[in-house]
Amino acid sequence: MEFIKQNVFLVVITVVSGAMLIAEFMRGRGGASGVTPVEATLLINRENAIVVDVREADEFASGHLPNARNIPLGELAKRAGELAKFKNKPIILVCQSGARSNSALSTLKAAGIEKAYNLSGGIALWRKDNHPVVKG
């Protein structure tokens, strides 16, 4: 107890930094089903993963992953059946930053698609890491 009284500043810094680390771990970059651009590339190349871009059509046209399908988030629940035939393959969900695709993840999980993943950081991180993008 004496140590804490004499080193309050150090104790506060330790507690705050520990709390920030725990918060970041809990929040994650896409949750437990998040994949990095490199992990997504491996899933696409090794397991023929299906890529679903949940952005709106104009965003999709401005640049998307090669061979991606565009199903906007607002239509995903009613169009999830289109993806049911791929339930044995990994499905990678993509948006601009990873937020919308993380929401889409729960929609697909509710539809019974278990091998769905969120591209952490979205197309923004994909581009930053210099992965290929197709326009149109």
C-alpha angles and dihedrals in degrees: 000000000000090000091055092050092050095043104036092140093055092046092051092049091049094049094046095047091046091051091050091051092049092048092051091048092050093046093043125177097284099343127259090321095051121120130193121233089260092050090047090052090052091050091049094047100038103032103024091242117197115235118214118187109204096191123110118275095259092051090047091051091053090065138320141170115283113273092008120154118222116227109155115226092245090060099039099093093054093040097045088104088070088064097044091087087062096051091119091056127068113261117206116203118208136188134151099284107001097262100100092039089052088056089048089054092066090047091056093043088053088052089056098259104135101173095067122129136187118228100233111227090014125226089327092067090038089058093042089056089052097244117157120277127192121209126209 
